[in-house]
Amino acid sequence: MNPISFISLRALDLLRPAAWLALRLYLGWFLIVGVWDNIESQERMAEFEGFLRSLKCPLPEIAAPVSVWAQLIIGALLIPGLFTRLAGILLAVNFLVAVALFMGAGLNEREIYEPAILIFVGALLATHGAGLFSIDRLVRLS
């Protein structure tokens, strides 16, 4: 084996499709599970609306369901890898708004890490697409 190839770990390129699939499956599941209680329960949706109101979010009665349903739809698109680039853009925008609200409420960089990292994951999905194991690849959207 070529020592430069070994040091650069180019063999890991073979795992790229599996890594993209794992990212999409986990993130899609995470987003769906994270908002499901708000979908099922008007009480939980009202709590989320109140939380957004406490962050001084404009129109929290609209923003809460829009964010919840956006996350559900994004998750549902990521799992099969359908319209992944669009889902990535929506993911980045949704969590960019969340980070802006959190920063406006005085949270620091460590406290906003989770929503902030999703901005960058969304950007990666938007710019790279779903990967090999996806509906996007089957219909040549990626």
Stockholm file with secondary structure:
# STOCKHOLM 1.0

chainA/1-142         MNPISFISLRALDLLRPAAWLALRLYLGWFLIVGVWDNIESQERMAEFEGFLRSLKCPLPEIAAPVSVWAQLIIGALLIPGLFTRLAGILLAVNFLVAVALFMGAGLNEREIYEPAILIFVGALLATHGAGLFSIDRLVRLS
#=GR chainA/1-142 SS CCHHHHHHTGGGGGGHHHHHHHHHHHHHHHHHHHHHHHHHCHHHHHHHHHHHHHTTCSSHHHHHHHHHHHHHHHHHHHTTTCSHHHHHHHHHHHHHHHHHHHHHTTCCTTTTHHHHHHHHHHHHHHHHCSCSSSHHHHTTCC
#=GC SS_cons         CCHHHHHHTGGGGGGHHHHHHHHHHHHHHHHHHHHHHHHHCHHHHHHHHHHHHHTTCSSHHHHHHHHHHHHHHHHHHHTTTCSHHHHHHHHHHHHHHHHHHHHHTTCCTTTTHHHHHHHHHHHHHHHHCSCSSSHHHHTTCC
//
